[in-house]
């Protein structure tokens, strides 16, 4: 890795930040509290080609990689506008279809992802499986030129904004007795598919859904790659999801620390700015260090993915560190603002809610610790 910031990356950061700054934290807070899509910002980024920066140029993308997509995620969040669907539509779906889709599938879906005219969300989580992917119960059974999908998915983000859903389903059992998985692109309007809103108390623009697949028929040409090889394909998408989630957290940390530092410089109590007191300044400084450390891990994980190196360890560590850092930063910012920390005007609580969510998803901090203990330290498996 080269730690110097290239002119291309500097220009990318500046351009994305400039677009997002036109909307800003107030826009995001209004959208989050109304549970309305941040469609205006999404469209603006799509018109300039930033939503598909990691998609091949022949399909209308920027021809860059996960490193550049992570920059887009970070810089929008750093302007107070974290876009959760970048993780799933550009991160997972764009990477998986780009890597494993047929030429026809890539031609059909990738240009719409790149332009922002379409979104493909991701459906893997189920009520009875949790983090255990091998226990997925949703099935896809071949029936002539179609597959028939039956089952249920849970906590699926942004279905109301999407054209289609990248669905992970069981298509059999492998020789070891575990689920044999396959991926399908399913239209959100497919007969037999019901999307039921799932109310959550976290204040977000993106809505959550429970999906019911009741004999949903999907043409066989909607299968991504080879039947039964979905587990490998899933993790080609999940590592980018972890990296972009980490980048989102880094951006949240940067944004909230900038707000807190500005407030601490200007807020005067007992004739001194509150930032002159170590009770304030040390908490913000500690959070700043944590955010910067998380940014380095995120950059490393993205670099490894882009260079075809194993990225699971780095991606998990980046996601863990960035979620912890973002929470510390938002909490310190709220504390710095005192009562104003919970005021709608300052827009901190929605960002706390998203950071707290990203401590759980797309993989919980406990499962990351399990991974590091087993794969990085060689300790016995604990689950």
C-alpha positions as CSV (number, residue, x, y, z in Angstrom):
1,X,0.0,0.0,0.0
2,X,1.1,3.6,-0.7
3,X,0.0,5.8,2.1
4,X,0.3,8.9,0.0
5,X,-3.1,10.3,-1.2
6,X,-3.1,10.2,-5.0
7,X,-4.4,13.2,-7.0
8,X,-7.2,11.0,-8.4
9,X,-8.4,10.1,-4.9
10,X,-8.0,13.6,-3.7
11,X,-10.2,14.8,-6.6
12,X,-12.7,12.0,-5.9
13,X,-13.1,13.0,-2.3
14,X,-13.5,16.6,-3.1
15,X,-16.1,16.0,-5.8
16,X,-18.2,13.7,-3.7
17,X,-18.0,15.9,-0.6
18,X,-19.0,18.9,-2.7
19,X,-22.2,17.1,-3.9
20,X,-23.1,15.8,-0.5
21,X,-22.4,19.2,1.2
22,X,-25.2,20.7,-0.9
23,X,-27.6,18.5,1.0
24,X,-25.8,18.2,4.4
25,X,-26.8,16.9,7.8
26,X,-30.0,18.9,8.0
27,X,-31.3,17.2,4.9
28,X,-30.4,13.8,6.2
29,X,-32.0,14.4,9.6
30,X,-35.3,15.5,7.9
31,X,-35.3,12.4,5.7
32,X,-34.4,10.1,8.5
33,X,-37.2,11.4,10.8
34,X,-39.7,11.2,8.0
35,X,-38.5,7.7,7.0
36,X,-38.1,9.1,3.4
37,X,-35.5,8.0,0.9
38,X,-32.6,10.3,0.3
39,X,-33.4,10.0,-3.4
40,X,-32.3,13.5,-4.4
41,X,-28.7,12.9,-3.2
42,X,-28.7,9.4,-4.7
43,X,-29.7,10.8,-8.1
44,X,-27.1,13.6,-7.9
45,X,-24.3,11.1,-7.2
46,X,-25.6,8.8,-9.9
47,X,-25.6,11.5,-12.6
48,X,-21.9,12.2,-11.9
49,X,-21.0,8.5,-12.0
50,X,-20.1,8.1,-8.3
51,X,-22.6,5.3,-7.4
52,X,-21.0,3.0,-10.0
53,X,-17.4,4.0,-9.4
54,X,-16.5,0.3,-8.8
55,X,-18.4,-1.0,-11.9
56,X,-16.6,-1.7,-15.2
57,X,-16.6,1.2,-17.7
58,X,-18.2,-0.9,-20.4
59,X,-21.3,-1.0,-18.2
60,X,-21.3,2.8,-17.5
61,X,-19.3,2.6,-14.3
62,X,-16.0,4.3,-13.3
63,X,-13.9,1.2,-13.8
64,X,-12.3,1.6,-10.4
65,X,-12.5,-0.6,-7.3
66,X,-13.7,-1.0,-3.8
67,X,-11.2,1.5,-2.6
68,X,-12.9,4.2,-4.6
69,X,-16.4,3.1,-3.6
70,X,-15.3,3.2,0.1
71,X,-14.2,6.8,-0.5
72,X,-17.7,7.6,-1.9
73,X,-19.3,6.1,1.2
74,X,-16.9,7.9,3.6
75,X,-17.2,11.3,2.0
76,X,-21.0,11.3,1.8
77,X,-21.2,10.3,5.5
78,X,-18.5,12.9,6.4
79,X,-21.0,15.6,5.1
80,X,-23.7,14.2,7.4
81,X,-25.4,12.0,4.7
82,X,-24.5,8.4,5.2
83,X,-26.2,6.3,2.5
84,X,-26.8,2.8,3.8
85,X,-27.9,1.4,0.4
86,X,-24.4,2.0,-1.1
87,X,-23.4,-1.0,1.0
88,X,-25.9,-3.4,-0.6
89,X,-26.6,-2.0,-4.1
90,X,-23.2,-0.8,-5.1
91,X,-21.1,-2.9,-2.7
92,X,-22.7,-6.3,-2.7
93,X,-24.9,-6.4,-5.8
94,X,-22.5,-4.5,-8.0
95,X,-19.5,-6.6,-7.0
96,X,-21.3,-10.0,-7.2
97,X,-23.0,-9.4,-10.5
98,X,-19.8,-7.8,-11.9
99,X,-17.7,-10.9,-10.9
100,X,-20.2,-13.8,-11.4
101,X,-23.0,-12.5,-13.7
102,X,-23.3,-13.6,-17.3
103,X,-22.7,-11.0,-20.0
104,X,-26.5,-10.6,-20.4
105,X,-27.0,-10.2,-16.7
106,X,-24.2,-7.6,-16.4
107,X,-25.6,-5.7,-19.4
108,X,-29.1,-5.7,-17.9
109,X,-28.3,-4.7,-14.3
110,X,-25.0,-3.0,-14.0
111,X,-25.7,0.2,-16.1
112,X,-28.8,0.9,-13.9
113,X,-26.7,0.4,-10.8
114,X,-24.0,2.7,-12.1
115,X,-26.4,5.5,-13.1
116,X,-28.4,5.3,-10.0
117,X,-31.6,4.7,-12.0
118,X,-32.0,1.3,-10.3
119,X,-31.1,-0.4,-7.1
120,X,-30.6,-4.1,-6.2
121,X,-30.8,-4.9,-2.5
122,X,-29.6,-8.0,-0.8
123,X,-31.5,-10.7,1.1
124,X,-29.7,-13.3,3.1
125,X,-30.8,-12.8,6.8
126,X,-33.6,-15.1,8.1
127,X,-35.4,-15.2,11.5
128,X,-34.3,-18.8,12.2
129,X,-30.7,-18.6,11.0
130,X,-29.1,-15.4,12.3
131,X,-25.4,-15.4,11.6
132,X,-25.4,-19.1,10.7
133,X,-25.6,-19.0,6.9
134,X,-25.6,-22.8,6.7
135,X,-29.0,-22.9,8.4
136,X,-30.8,-20.8,5.7
137,X,-34.3,-22.2,5.1
138,X,-35.4,-20.3,2.0
139,X,-35.2,-22.8,-0.9
140,X,-35.0,-22.5,-4.7
141,X,-36.1,-25.7,-6.5
142,X,-35.6,-26.1,-10.3
143,X,-38.8,-26.6,-12.3
144,X,-38.1,-26.7,-16.0
145,X,-36.8,-23.3,-17.1
146,X,-37.6,-21.7,-13.7
147,X,-36.7,-21.9,-10.1
148,X,-39.5,-21.8,-7.4
149,X,-38.5,-19.9,-4.3
150,X,-40.1,-20.5,-0.9
151,X,-39.2,-19.0,2.4
152,X,-38.8,-15.9,4.4
153,X,-36.1,-13.2,4.8
154,X,-35.8,-10.7,7.6
155,X,-34.4,-7.2,8.1
156,X,-33.9,-6.5,4.4
157,X,-33.1,-2.8,3.7
158,X,-34.5,-0.6,1.0
159,X,-36.9,-3.0,-0.7
160,X,-39.3,-0.1,-1.4
161,X,-36.6,1.7,-3.4
162,X,-35.3,-1.3,-5.4
163,X,-35.9,-2.8,-8.8
164,X,-34.8,-6.2,-7.7
165,X,-33.4,-8.3,-4.8
166,X,-30.3,-10.5,-4.8
167,X,-31.6,-13.5,-2.9
168,X,-29.6,-16.2,-1.3
169,X,-31.4,-19.5,-1.2
170,X,-30.7,-23.2,-0.6
171,X,-30.6,-25.3,-3.8
172,X,-29.4,-28.5,-2.1
173,X,-27.0,-30.0,0.4
174,X,-23.3,-30.3,0.0
175,X,-21.3,-33.5,0.7
176,X,-20.7,-32.4,4.2
177,X,-24.4,-32.0,4.9
178,X,-24.4,-28.2,4.9
179,X,-26.6,-26.0,2.8
180,X,-25.7,-25.7,-0.9
181,X,-26.4,-22.0,-1.7
182,X,-27.2,-20.2,-4.9
183,X,-27.9,-16.5,-5.7
184,X,-30.9,-15.2,-7.8
185,X,-31.9,-11.8,-8.9
186,X,-35.7,-11.5,-8.1
187,X,-37.9,-8.6,-9.2
188,X,-39.4,-6.8,-6.3
189,X,-42.8,-7.0,-8.2
190,X,-42.6,-10.7,-8.7
191,X,-45.9,-12.6,-8.1
192,X,-45.9,-14.4,-4.8
193,X,-43.3,-12.0,-3.2
194,X,-44.7,-10.0,-0.3
195,X,-42.7,-7.3,1.3
196,X,-44.0,-6.4,4.8
197,X,-42.6,-3.3,6.5
198,X,-40.6,-4.0,9.6
199,X,-40.9,-1.1,12.1
200,X,-37.6,-0.2,13.8
201,X,-37.0,2.6,16.3
202,X,-33.7,3.6,14.8
203,X,-34.2,6.8,12.8
204,X,-33.2,6.0,9.3
205,X,-34.2,7.1,5.8
206,X,-33.9,3.4,4.6
207,X,-36.8,1.2,5.6
208,X,-36.6,-2.4,6.7
209,X,-38.7,-5.3,5.5
210,X,-39.7,-8.9,6.1
211,X,-40.0,-10.8,2.8
212,X,-42.2,-13.8,2.1
213,X,-41.5,-16.0,-0.9
214,X,-44.7,-17.9,-1.7
215,X,-43.9,-20.0,-4.7
216,X,-42.1,-17.2,-6.4
217,X,-41.1,-18.3,-9.9
218,X,-37.8,-17.0,-11.2
219,X,-36.5,-17.7,-14.7
220,X,-33.4,-19.9,-14.7
221,X,-31.4,-17.1,-16.3
222,X,-31.7,-15.1,-13.1
223,X,-29.3,-17.6,-11.4
224,X,-26.0,-15.8,-10.7
225,X,-23.0,-18.0,-11.6
226,X,-23.2,-21.7,-11.0
227,X,-25.9,-23.4,-8.9
228,X,-24.5,-24.5,-5.6
229,X,-21.5,-22.1,-5.6
230,X,-23.4,-19.3,-3.8
231,X,-21.4,-19.5,-0.6
232,X,-18.2,-18.3,-2.4
233,X,-20.2,-15.7,-4.3
234,X,-21.8,-14.4,-1.1
235,X,-18.5,-13.8,0.6
236,X,-17.2,-12.0,-2.5
237,X,-20.0,-9.5,-1.7
238,X,-19.9,-9.6,2.1
239,X,-16.3,-8.4,2.3
240,X,-17.2,-5.3,0.3
241,X,-20.2,-4.8,2.5
242,X,-18.0,-4.9,5.6
243,X,-15.5,-2.4,4.0
244,X,-18.1,0.0,2.8
245,X,-19.9,-0.2,6.2
246,X,-16.6,0.6,7.8
247,X,-16.1,3.6,5.5
248,X,-19.6,4.8,6.3
249,X,-18.6,4.6,10.0
250,X,-15.4,6.5,9.4
251,X,-17.4,9.2,7.7
252,X,-19.9,9.4,10.5
253,X,-17.0,9.7,13.0
254,X,-15.4,12.5,10.9
255,X,-18.7,14.4,10.6
256,X,-19.7,14.2,14.3
257,X,-16.2,15.1,15.5
258,X,-16.0,18.1,13.3
259,X,-19.4,19.3,14.6
260,X,-18.3,18.7,18.2
261,X,-14.9,20.4,17.8
262,X,-16.6,23.4,16.3
263,X,-19.2,23.6,19.1
264,X,-16.4,23.2,21.7
265,X,-14.5,26.1,20.3
266,X,-17.5,28.4,20.2
267,X,-19.5,27.4,23.3
268,X,-18.3,29.6,26.2
269,X,-19.2,28.7,29.8
270,X,-17.5,30.4,32.8
271,X,-15.6,32.7,30.4
272,X,-13.8,29.9,28.6
273,X,-14.6,27.8,25.5
274,X,-15.6,24.4,26.8
275,X,-13.0,22.8,24.4
276,X,-10.3,24.2,26.7
277,X,-11.2,21.7,29.3
278,X,-9.7,18.2,29.2
279,X,-13.0,16.6,30.2
280,X,-14.1,17.7,26.7
281,X,-10.9,17.8,24.7
282,X,-9.6,14.4,25.7
283,X,-12.8,12.6,24.8
284,X,-12.8,14.1,21.4
285,X,-9.1,13.5,20.8
286,X,-9.4,9.9,21.8
287,X,-12.3,9.5,19.4
288,X,-10.3,11.2,16.6
289,X,-7.4,8.7,17.1
290,X,-9.8,5.8,16.9
291,X,-11.5,7.1,13.7
292,X,-8.1,7.6,12.0
293,X,-7.0,4.1,13.0
294,X,-10.2,2.6,11.6
295,X,-9.7,4.6,8.4
296,X,-6.3,2.9,7.9
297,X,-7.8,-0.6,8.5
298,X,-10.6,0.2,6.0
299,X,-8.1,1.3,3.3
300,X,-6.0,-1.8,3.8
301,X,-9.1,-4.1,3.5
302,X,-10.2,-2.3,0.3
303,X,-6.7,-2.5,-1.2
304,X,-6.5,-6.3,-0.5
305,X,-9.9,-6.9,-2.1
306,X,-9.0,-4.8,-5.2
307,X,-5.7,-6.7,-5.6
308,X,-7.2,-10.1,-5.3
309,X,-5.7,-10.9,-2.0
310,X,-7.6,-12.6,0.9
311,X,-9.5,-9.8,2.5
312,X,-11.7,-11.5,5.1
313,X,-9.5,-10.8,8.1
314,X,-8.9,-7.2,7.2
315,X,-12.5,-6.6,6.3
316,X,-13.8,-7.9,9.6
317,X,-11.3,-6.0,11.6
318,X,-12.0,-2.8,9.7
319,X,-15.8,-3.2,10.2
320,X,-15.2,-3.8,14.0
321,X,-12.8,-0.9,14.5
322,X,-14.9,1.6,12.5
323,X,-18.2,0.8,14.2
324,X,-16.6,1.1,17.6
325,X,-14.9,4.4,16.6
326,X,-18.0,5.9,15.1
327,X,-20.0,5.1,18.3
328,X,-17.3,6.7,20.5
329,X,-17.2,9.7,18.2
330,X,-21.0,10.3,18.2
331,X,-21.2,9.7,21.9
332,X,-18.4,12.2,22.6
333,X,-20.1,14.7,20.3
334,X,-23.4,14.3,22.0
335,X,-21.8,14.7,25.4
336,X,-19.9,17.8,24.2
337,X,-23.2,19.4,23.0
338,X,-24.9,18.7,26.4
339,X,-28.6,19.1,26.0
340,X,-28.2,20.2,22.5
341,X,-26.8,16.7,21.7
342,X,-30.3,15.3,21.6
343,X,-31.8,18.3,19.7
344,X,-33.1,17.7,16.2
345,X,-31.3,20.8,15.1
346,X,-27.9,19.3,15.6
347,X,-28.7,16.0,13.9
348,X,-26.6,13.7,16.1
349,X,-29.1,11.1,17.3
350,X,-29.9,9.7,13.8
351,X,-26.2,9.2,13.3
352,X,-25.8,7.5,16.7
353,X,-28.6,5.1,15.7
354,X,-27.0,4.2,12.4
355,X,-23.6,3.8,14.0
356,X,-25.2,1.6,16.7
357,X,-26.9,-0.5,14.0
358,X,-23.6,-0.9,12.2
359,X,-22.1,-2.4,15.4
360,X,-24.6,-5.2,14.9
361,X,-24.9,-5.5,11.1
362,X,-23.8,-6.7,8.6
363,X,-21.9,-8.8,11.1
364,X,-22.0,-8.4,14.8
365,X,-18.9,-7.4,16.8
366,X,-19.1,-10.7,18.6
367,X,-18.9,-12.7,15.4
368,X,-15.9,-10.6,14.3
369,X,-14.2,-11.4,17.6
370,X,-15.0,-15.1,17.0
371,X,-13.4,-14.8,13.5
372,X,-10.3,-13.1,14.8
373,X,-9.9,-15.5,17.7
374,X,-10.2,-18.6,15.4
375,X,-8.6,-17.5,12.1
376,X,-6.1,-14.8,13.3
377,X,-5.0,-16.3,16.6
378,X,-5.5,-20.0,16.0
379,X,-7.8,-20.5,19.0
380,X,-10.4,-23.2,19.2
381,X,-13.7,-22.5,17.6
382,X,-16.1,-21.1,20.2
383,X,-19.5,-21.5,18.4
